[in-house]
Structures are given as C-alpha cells and as structure tokens.
Amino acid sequence: MATGYLLGVDIGTYSSKGVLVDLEGTVVGSHVIPHGMSNPKPGHFEHDADGVWWHDFVEITKFILKETGVNPKQILGISTSGIGPCVLPIDEDGKPLR
C-alpha cells in the first residue's frame, strides 16, 4: 500500500490548528497559530479573511510539511473546519469585501 497522509485544519475563534495523520490515524505533525479578533463596533466581531483564515491555513501547511518532511504529493485529502455560522461577502473576483 502506498504511503499517504491526511491534513486537517481548523480555523477557530482565537487560534488555527492543523494536524497531519497517516492512514492509520497516527499524528505525524501538528501546529497551532494563535490569532486575534477585531471588534469594530459593539456586538460586531470579525476576522481578516486573508490575514487570518488564508494566512493561517498556508502557514500551518508549510510548517507541518517542513517539520515532517512529507512530500505534498503524499497528501491524499484535506479537510477544513471553521467558526460558524459566519458570512464572508466577496467581490466579483472572489476577494473578501472586509
């Protein structure tokens, strides 16, 4: 059987977490990045979609790959989860409006 791995990333309220597991479910690498939340006015809380969500996903993935030495081609699946419910309005090019 070919060696393969699964990557999971959770973008949470105050941190993003990632884990790489082999096909037996053994954790081979993980990383956590804390982040803040902005409060632009009372009762309104936001994350910067590019600066937090995308940045954290990319940095977690790069860190885990470097830490483990796993070839990205060996990653057979990626799963993400995030805070919810949330809304991310985008423009016609798919860029976040906030």
N, CA, C and O atoms as CSV, one atom per row, in Angstrom:
chain,resi,resn,atom,element,x,y,z
A,1,MET,N,N,0.845,-1.187,0.000
A,1,MET,CA,C,0.000,0.000,0.000
A,1,MET,C,C,0.884,1.241,0.000
A,1,MET,O,O,1.879,1.299,0.723
A,2,ALA,N,N,0.527,2.224,-0.801
A,2,ALA,CA,C,1.291,3.468,-0.867
A,2,ALA,C,C,1.108,4.266,0.414
A,2,ALA,O,O,0.044,4.260,1.033
A,3,THR,N,N,2.177,4.950,0.788
A,3,THR,CA,C,2.094,5.811,1.962
A,3,THR,C,C,1.281,7.044,1.609
A,3,THR,O,O,1.459,7.631,0.542
A,4,GLY,N,N,0.403,7.428,2.493
A,4,GLY,CA,C,-0.394,8.615,2.274
A,4,GLY,C,C,-0.720,9.276,3.593
A,4,GLY,O,O,-0.596,8.676,4.661
A,5,TYR,N,N,-1.138,10.522,3.498
A,5,TYR,CA,C,-1.429,11.315,4.686
A,5,TYR,C,C,-2.697,12.120,4.462
A,5,TYR,O,O,-3.110,12.371,3.330
A,6,LEU,N,N,-3.299,12.516,5.567
A,6,LEU,CA,C,-4.483,13.371,5.552
A,6,LEU,C,C,-4.180,14.602,6.383
A,6,LEU,O,O,-3.622,14.498,7.476
A,7,LEU,N,N,-4.547,15.775,5.866
A,7,LEU,CA,C,-4.312,17.045,6.547
A,7,LEU,C,C,-5.642,17.622,6.994
A,7,LEU,O,O,-6.583,17.706,6.205
A,8,GLY,N,N,-5.722,18.016,8.243
A,8,GLY,CA,C,-6.909,18.681,8.765
A,8,GLY,C,C,-6.529,20.025,9.350
A,8,GLY,O,O,-5.548,20.129,10.085
A,9,VAL,N,N,-7.301,21.058,9.029
A,9,VAL,CA,C,-7.050,22.404,9.550
A,9,VAL,C,C,-8.361,22.978,10.070
A,9,VAL,O,O,-9.378,22.965,9.378
A,10,ASP,N,N,-8.319,23.482,11.299
A,10,ASP,CA,C,-9.474,24.127,11.925
A,10,ASP,C,C,-9.144,25.589,12.162
A,10,ASP,O,O,-8.197,25.904,12.882
A,11,ILE,N,N,-9.914,26.483,11.563
A,11,ILE,CA,C,-9.761,27.915,11.791
A,11,ILE,C,C,-10.753,28.282,12.886
A,11,ILE,O,O,-11.951,28.408,12.632
A,12,GLY,N,N,-10.255,28.452,14.092
A,12,GLY,CA,C,-11.108,28.708,15.238
A,12,GLY,C,C,-11.213,30.180,15.582
A,12,GLY,O,O,-10.663,31.040,14.893
A,13,THR,N,N,-11.917,30.449,16.640
A,13,THR,CA,C,-12.155,31.827,17.059
A,13,THR,C,C,-10.871,32.541,17.457
A,13,THR,O,O,-10.649,33.680,17.048
A,14,TYR,N,N,-10.026,31.892,18.245
A,14,TYR,CA,C,-8.804,32.539,18.734
A,14,TYR,C,C,-7.521,31.843,18.328
A,14,TYR,O,O,-6.435,32.291,18.697
A,15,SER,N,N,-7.622,30.746,17.570
A,15,SER,CA,C,-6.427,30.085,17.042
A,15,SER,C,C,-6.823,29.183,15.882
A,15,SER,O,O,-7.979,28.787,15.730
A,16,SER,N,N,-5.818,28.876,15.074
A,16,SER,CA,C,-5.988,27.909,13.993
A,16,SER,C,C,-5.097,26.719,14.312
A,16,SER,O,O,-3.957,26.876,14.749
A,17,LYS,N,N,-5.638,25.523,14.084
A,17,LYS,CA,C,-4.921,24.300,14.415
A,17,LYS,C,C,-4.861,23.405,13.190
A,17,LYS,O,O,-5.814,23.317,12.416
A,18,GLY,N,N,-3.714,22.739,13.028
A,18,GLY,CA,C,-3.582,21.801,11.928
A,18,GLY,C,C,-2.961,20.510,12.405
A,18,GLY,O,O,-2.168,20.498,13.347
A,19,VAL,N,N,-3.327,19.418,11.749
A,19,VAL,CA,C,-2.779,18.107,12.097
A,19,VAL,C,C,-2.616,17.292,10.816
A,19,VAL,O,O,-3.469,17.317,9.928
A,20,LEU,N,N,-1.503,16.571,10.744
A,20,LEU,CA,C,-1.254,15.648,9.641
A,20,LEU,C,C,-1.219,14.248,10.226
A,20,LEU,O,O,-0.471,13.976,11.165
A,21,VAL,N,N,-2.036,13.357,9.666
A,21,VAL,CA,C,-2.087,11.974,10.159
A,21,VAL,C,C,-1.792,11.021,9.007
A,21,VAL,O,O,-2.047,11.322,7.841
A,22,ASP,N,N,-1.240,9.850,9.375
A,22,ASP,CA,C,-1.064,8.819,8.355
A,22,ASP,C,C,-2.390,8.073,8.188
A,22,ASP,O,O,-3.374,8.386,8.858
A,23,LEU,N,N,-2.409,7.107,7.310
A,23,LEU,CA,C,-3.660,6.411,7.008
A,23,LEU,C,C,-4.130,5.491,8.125
A,23,LEU,O,O,-5.242,4.966,8.076
A,24,GLU,N,N,-3.287,5.297,9.129
A,24,GLU,CA,C,-3.682,4.537,10.322
A,24,GLU,C,C,-4.241,5.458,11.406
A,24,GLU,O,O,-4.722,4.989,12.438
A,25,GLY,N,N,-4.176,6.779,11.165
A,25,GLY,CA,C,-4.672,7.748,12.142
A,25,GLY,C,C,-3.628,8.240,13.123
A,25,GLY,O,O,-3.957,8.960,14.066
A,26,THR,N,N,-2.371,7.862,12.916
A,26,THR,CA,C,-1.288,8.315,13.791
A,26,THR,C,C,-0.897,9.743,13.435
A,26,THR,O,O,-0.640,10.046,12.270
A,27,VAL,N,N,-0.849,10.618,14.427
A,27,VAL,CA,C,-0.452,12.008,14.202
A,27,VAL,C,C,1.043,12.042,13.908
A,27,VAL,O,O,1.853,11.560,14.700
A,28,VAL,N,N,1.399,12.616,12.767
A,28,VAL,CA,C,2.807,12.742,12.401
A,28,VAL,C,C,3.295,14.183,12.474
A,28,VAL,O,O,4.502,14.423,12.454
A,29,GLY,N,N,2.381,15.145,12.556
A,29,GLY,CA,C,2.754,16.549,12.690
A,29,GLY,C,C,1.548,17.391,13.050
A,29,GLY,O,O,0.410,17.062,12.716
A,30,SER,N,N,1.824,18.491,13.744
A,30,SER,CA,C,0.740,19.414,14.098
A,30,SER,C,C,1.315,20.802,14.320
A,30,SER,O,O,2.518,20.970,14.514
A,31,HIS,N,N,0.438,21.786,14.288
A,31,HIS,CA,C,0.859,23.175,14.511
A,31,HIS,C,C,-0.360,24.001,14.920
A,31,HIS,O,O,-1.479,23.742,14.477
A,32,VAL,N,N,-0.124,24.995,15.772
A,32,VAL,CA,C,-1.177,25.915,16.222
A,32,VAL,C,C,-0.682,27.342,16.025
A,32,VAL,O,O,0.464,27.655,16.345
A,33,ILE,N,N,-1.544,28.203,15.502
A,33,ILE,CA,C,-1.246,29.629,15.361
A,33,ILE,C,C,-2.338,30.417,16.076
A,33,ILE,O,O,-3.495,30.384,15.656
A,34,PRO,N,N,-1.986,31.132,17.159
A,34,PRO,CA,C,-2.983,31.992,17.810
A,34,PRO,C,C,-3.273,33.215,16.932
A,34,PRO,O,O,-2.397,33.682,16.204
A,35,HIS,N,N,-4.477,33.719,17.004
A,35,HIS,CA,C,-4.811,34.956,16.300
A,35,HIS,C,C,-5.880,35.709,17.092
A,35,HIS,O,O,-6.558,35.147,17.953
A,36,GLY,N,N,-6.004,36.960,16.782
A,36,GLY,CA,C,-6.988,37.787,17.466
A,36,GLY,C,C,-8.246,37.956,16.638
A,36,GLY,O,O,-8.408,37.369,15.568
A,37,MET,N,N,-9.115,38.770,17.168
A,37,MET,CA,C,-10.376,39.079,16.512
A,37,MET,C,C,-10.592,40.579,16.670
A,37,MET,O,O,-10.340,41.134,17.739
A,38,SER,N,N,-11.053,41.231,15.618
A,38,SER,CA,C,-11.331,42.660,15.739
A,38,SER,C,C,-12.774,42.870,16.196
A,38,SER,O,O,-13.653,42.041,15.962
A,39,ASN,N,N,-12.977,43.990,16.845
A,39,ASN,CA,C,-14.289,44.363,17.380
A,39,ASN,C,C,-14.574,45.791,16.910
A,39,ASN,O,O,-14.440,46.740,17.682
A,40,PRO,N,N,-14.978,45.945,15.604
A,40,PRO,CA,C,-15.106,47.280,15.024
A,40,PRO,C,C,-16.182,48.156,15.663
A,40,PRO,O,O,-16.082,49.382,15.634
A,41,LYS,N,N,-17.201,47.538,16.235
A,41,LYS,CA,C,-18.215,48.285,16.979
A,41,LYS,C,C,-18.901,47.311,17.927
A,41,LYS,O,O,-18.806,46.098,17.742
A,42,PRO,N,N,-19.584,47.822,18.928
A,42,PRO,CA,C,-20.193,46.929,19.922
A,42,PRO,C,C,-21.060,45.842,19.277
A,42,PRO,O,O,-21.911,46.124,18.434
A,43,GLY,N,N,-20.826,44.609,19.690
A,43,GLY,CA,C,-21.606,43.487,19.190
A,43,GLY,C,C,-21.157,42.937,17.849
A,43,GLY,O,O,-21.751,41.982,17.349
A,44,HIS,N,N,-20.112,43.520,17.248
A,44,HIS,CA,C,-19.610,43.075,15.947
A,44,HIS,C,C,-18.183,42.562,16.111
A,44,HIS,O,O,-17.318,43.271,16.625
A,45,PHE,N,N,-17.941,41.334,15.675
A,45,PHE,CA,C,-16.618,40.732,15.778
A,45,PHE,C,C,-16.229,40.182,14.416
A,45,PHE,O,O,-17.053,39.601,13.711
A,46,GLU,N,N,-14.964,40.370,14.054
A,46,GLU,CA,C,-14.514,39.983,12.718
A,46,GLU,C,C,-13.116,39.367,12.755
A,46,GLU,O,O,-12.318,39.631,13.654
A,47,HIS,N,N,-12.852,38.539,11.747
A,47,HIS,CA,C,-11.508,38.097,11.397
A,47,HIS,C,C,-11.201,38.675,10.023
A,47,HIS,O,O,-12.105,38.885,9.214
A,48,ASP,N,N,-9.946,38.927,9.768
A,48,ASP,CA,C,-9.485,39.295,8.436
A,48,ASP,C,C,-9.365,37.991,7.638
A,48,ASP,O,O,-8.510,37.159,7.945
A,49,ALA,N,N,-10.202,37.808,6.630
A,49,ALA,CA,C,-10.242,36.529,5.902
A,49,ALA,C,C,-8.899,36.178,5.267
A,49,ALA,O,O,-8.479,35.023,5.324
A,50,ASP,N,N,-8.225,37.142,4.670
A,50,ASP,CA,C,-6.910,36.871,4.079
A,50,ASP,C,C,-5.830,36.798,5.149
A,50,ASP,O,O,-4.991,35.898,5.133
A,51,GLY,N,N,-5.855,37.747,6.078
A,51,GLY,CA,C,-4.807,37.858,7.090
A,51,GLY,C,C,-4.870,36.813,8.179
A,51,GLY,O,O,-3.857,36.536,8.821
A,52,VAL,N,N,-6.034,36.224,8.408
A,52,VAL,CA,C,-6.164,35.180,9.428
A,52,VAL,C,C,-6.470,33.842,8.754
A,52,VAL,O,O,-5.663,32.915,8.825
A,53,TRP,N,N,-7.614,33.738,8.111
A,53,TRP,CA,C,-8.049,32.437,7.600
A,53,TRP,C,C,-7.059,31.859,6.591
A,53,TRP,O,O,-6.540,30.761,6.793
A,54,TRP,N,N,-6.794,32.587,5.507
A,54,TRP,CA,C,-5.912,32.064,4.463
A,54,TRP,C,C,-4.470,31.998,4.956
A,54,TRP,O,O,-3.790,30.993,4.747
A,55,HIS,N,N,-3.999,33.058,5.607
A,55,HIS,CA,C,-2.632,33.080,6.133
A,55,HIS,C,C,-2.373,31.891,7.045
A,55,HIS,O,O,-1.373,31.191,6.884
A,56,ASP,N,N,-3.264,31.658,7.996
A,56,ASP,CA,C,-3.067,30.559,8.939
A,56,ASP,C,C,-3.070,29.206,8.232
A,56,ASP,O,O,-2.246,28.347,8.544
A,57,PHE,N,N,-3.980,29.008,7.291
A,57,PHE,CA,C,-4.014,27.744,6.553
A,57,PHE,C,C,-2.687,27.493,5.839
A,57,PHE,O,O,-2.123,26.402,5.922
A,58,VAL,N,N,-2.198,28.511,5.140
A,58,VAL,CA,C,-0.940,28.369,4.396
A,58,VAL,C,C,0.231,28.129,5.342
A,58,VAL,O,O,1.040,27.231,5.107
A,59,GLU,N,N,0.333,28.922,6.412
A,59,GLU,CA,C,1.462,28.788,7.338
A,59,GLU,C,C,1.444,27.459,8.087
A,59,GLU,O,O,2.494,26.850,8.291
A,60,ILE,N,N,0.280,27.011,8.493
A,60,ILE,CA,C,0.170,25.704,9.157
A,60,ILE,C,C,0.620,24.596,8.207
A,60,ILE,O,O,1.383,23.713,8.597
A,61,THR,N,N,0.151,24.644,6.975
A,61,THR,CA,C,0.515,23.621,5.997
A,61,THR,C,C,2.018,23.624,5.738
A,61,THR,O,O,2.648,22.566,5.740
A,62,LYS,N,N,2.598,24.805,5.516
A,62,LYS,CA,C,4.042,24.892,5.274
A,62,LYS,C,C,4.838,24.383,6.471
A,62,LYS,O,O,5.813,23.651,6.301
A,63,PHE,N,N,4.429,24.765,7.679
A,63,PHE,CA,C,5.139,24.341,8.887
A,63,PHE,C,C,5.111,22.822,9.029
A,63,PHE,O,O,6.145,22.197,9.266
A,64,ILE,N,N,3.933,22.237,8.885
A,64,ILE,CA,C,3.797,20.787,9.057
A,64,ILE,C,C,4.604,20.033,7.998
A,64,ILE,O,O,5.256,19.038,8.314
A,65,LEU,N,N,4.567,20.492,6.759
A,65,LEU,CA,C,5.335,19.821,5.710
A,65,LEU,C,C,6.832,19.903,5.987
A,65,LEU,O,O,7.555,18.924,5.803
A,66,LYS,N,N,7.294,21.068,6.428
A,66,LYS,CA,C,8.719,21.219,6.748
A,66,LYS,C,C,9.093,20.361,7.956
A,66,LYS,O,O,10.122,19.684,7.945
A,67,GLU,N,N,8.260,20.389,8.994
A,67,GLU,CA,C,8.522,19.644,10.227
A,67,GLU,C,C,8.593,18.135,9.973
A,67,GLU,O,O,9.428,17.446,10.561
A,68,THR,N,N,7.735,17.631,9.115
A,68,THR,CA,C,7.635,16.182,8.909
A,68,THR,C,C,8.450,15.676,7.726
A,68,THR,O,O,8.790,14.494,7.667
A,69,GLY,N,N,8.766,16.558,6.787
A,69,GLY,CA,C,9.458,16.127,5.576
A,69,GLY,C,C,8.563,15.380,4.603
A,69,GLY,O,O,9.051,14.767,3.654
A,70,VAL,N,N,7.259,15.426,4.829
A,70,VAL,CA,C,6.307,14.749,3.943
A,70,VAL,C,C,6.233,15.495,2.610
A,70,VAL,O,O,6.162,16.724,2.580
A,71,ASN,N,N,6.251,14.748,1.523
A,71,ASN,CA,C,6.088,15.309,0.191
A,71,ASN,C,C,4.613,15.685,0.017
A,71,ASN,O,O,3.738,14.858,0.273
A,72,PRO,N,N,4.323,16.913,-0.413
A,72,PRO,CA,C,2.919,17.321,-0.589
A,72,PRO,C,C,2.119,16.373,-1.491
A,72,PRO,O,O,0.901,16.264,-1.346
A,73,LYS,N,N,2.789,15.695,-2.411
A,73,LYS,CA,C,2.100,14.751,-3.302
A,73,LYS,C,C,1.573,13.533,-2.545
A,73,LYS,O,O,0.738,12.791,-3.061
A,74,GLN,N,N,2.068,13.328,-1.307
A,74,GLN,CA,C,1.610,12.200,-0.498
A,74,GLN,C,C,0.346,12.536,0.298
A,74,GLN,O,O,-0.232,11.659,0.941
A,75,ILE,N,N,-0.086,13.801,0.257
A,75,ILE,CA,C,-1.309,14.184,0.964
A,75,ILE,C,C,-2.496,13.801,0.083
A,75,ILE,O,O,-2.691,14.348,-1.003
A,76,LEU,N,N,-3.272,12.861,0.574
A,76,LEU,CA,C,-4.378,12.309,-0.207
A,76,LEU,C,C,-5.696,13.035,0.014
A,76,LEU,O,O,-6.627,12.900,-0.781
A,77,GLY,N,N,-5.775,13.804,1.092
A,77,GLY,CA,C,-7.007,14.527,1.376
A,77,GLY,C,C,-6.764,15.656,2.350
A,77,GLY,O,O,-5.877,15.588,3.201
A,78,ILE,N,N,-7.568,16.698,2.211
A,78,ILE,CA,C,-7.505,17.861,3.097
A,78,ILE,C,C,-8.914,18.143,3.588
A,78,ILE,O,O,-9.865,18.163,2.807
A,79,SER,N,N,-9.037,18.362,4.888
A,79,SER,CA,C,-10.330,18.714,5.473
A,79,SER,C,C,-10.165,19.998,6.267
A,79,SER,O,O,-9.167,20.183,6.964
A,80,THR,N,N,-11.137,20.873,6.161
A,80,THR,CA,C,-11.096,22.126,6.913
A,80,THR,C,C,-12.378,22.288,7.719
A,80,THR,O,O,-13.432,21.760,7.366
A,81,SER,N,N,-12.255,23.021,8.794
A,81,SER,CA,C,-13.432,23.432,9.562
A,81,SER,C,C,-13.174,24.849,10.025
A,81,SER,O,O,-12.030,25.297,10.092
A,82,GLY,N,N,-14.232,25.540,10.340
A,82,GLY,CA,C,-14.074,26.923,10.755
A,82,GLY,C,C,-15.192,27.351,11.673
A,82,GLY,O,O,-16.141,26.617,11.946
A,83,ILE,N,N,-15.031,28.580,12.138
A,83,ILE,CA,C,-16.050,29.135,13.012
A,83,ILE,C,C,-17.354,29.245,12.237
A,83,ILE,O,O,-17.343,29.376,11.013
A,84,GLY,N,N,-18.424,29.195,12.911
A,84,GLY,CA,C,-19.683,29.296,12.206
A,84,GLY,C,C,-20.809,29.546,13.185
A,84,GLY,O,O,-20.645,29.239,14.366
A,85,PRO,N,N,-21.891,30.060,12.786
A,85,PRO,CA,C,-22.110,30.500,11.421
A,85,PRO,C,C,-21.397,31.828,11.155
A,85,PRO,O,O,-21.295,32.682,12.035
A,86,CYS,N,N,-20.918,31.977,9.952
A,86,CYS,CA,C,-20.275,33.240,9.586
A,86,CYS,C,C,-20.564,33.517,8.118
A,86,CYS,O,O,-20.917,32.619,7.353
A,87,VAL,N,N,-20.408,34.768,7.747
A,87,VAL,CA,C,-20.657,35.206,6.384
A,87,VAL,C,C,-19.404,35.915,5.894
A,87,VAL,O,O,-18.820,36.718,6.622
A,88,LEU,N,N,-18.987,35.626,4.665
A,88,LEU,CA,C,-17.853,36.306,4.056
A,88,LEU,C,C,-18.280,36.830,2.690
A,88,LEU,O,O,-18.212,36.109,1.694
A,89,PRO,N,N,-18.725,38.101,2.644
A,89,PRO,CA,C,-19.079,38.675,1.351
A,89,PRO,C,C,-17.824,38.824,0.487
A,89,PRO,O,O,-16.764,39.205,0.983
A,90,ILE,N,N,-17.955,38.521,-0.812
A,90,ILE,CA,C,-16.829,38.642,-1.730
A,90,ILE,C,C,-17.228,39.476,-2.938
A,90,ILE,O,O,-18.410,39.632,-3.242
A,91,ASP,N,N,-16.209,40.013,-3.629
A,91,ASP,CA,C,-16.476,40.766,-4.847
A,91,ASP,C,C,-16.507,39.813,-6.045
A,91,ASP,O,O,-16.427,38.596,-5.883
A,92,GLU,N,N,-16.623,40.383,-7.251
A,92,GLU,CA,C,-16.737,39.559,-8.453
A,92,GLU,C,C,-15.478,38.741,-8.752
A,92,GLU,O,O,-15.521,37.802,-9.547
A,93,ASP,N,N,-14.349,39.099,-8.110
A,93,ASP,CA,C,-13.100,38.353,-8.286
A,93,ASP,C,C,-12.846,37.364,-7.155
A,93,ASP,O,O,-11.786,36.739,-7.102
A,94,GLY,N,N,-13.811,37.219,-6.253
A,94,GLY,CA,C,-13.652,36.291,-5.140
A,94,GLY,C,C,-12.839,36.835,-3.984
A,94,GLY,O,O,-12.436,36.074,-3.104
A,95,LYS,N,N,-12.591,38.128,-3.964
A,95,LYS,CA,C,-11.820,38.762,-2.889
A,95,LYS,C,C,-12.760,39.205,-1.769
A,95,LYS,O,O,-13.838,39.737,-2.037
A,96,PRO,N,N,-12.355,38.986,-0.509
A,96,PRO,CA,C,-13.194,39.423,0.621
A,96,PRO,C,C,-13.446,40.931,0.586
A,96,PRO,O,O,-12.544,41.713,0.286
A,97,LEU,N,N,-14.675,41.326,0.894
A,97,LEU,CA,C,-15.024,42.747,0.908
A,97,LEU,C,C,-14.615,43.450,2.194
A,97,LEU,O,O,-14.530,44.678,2.211
A,98,ARG,N,N,-14.361,42.721,3.262
A,98,ARG,CA,C,-13.913,43.315,4.534
A,98,ARG,C,C,-12.566,42.785,4.859
A,98,ARG,O,O,-11.992,43.147,5.886
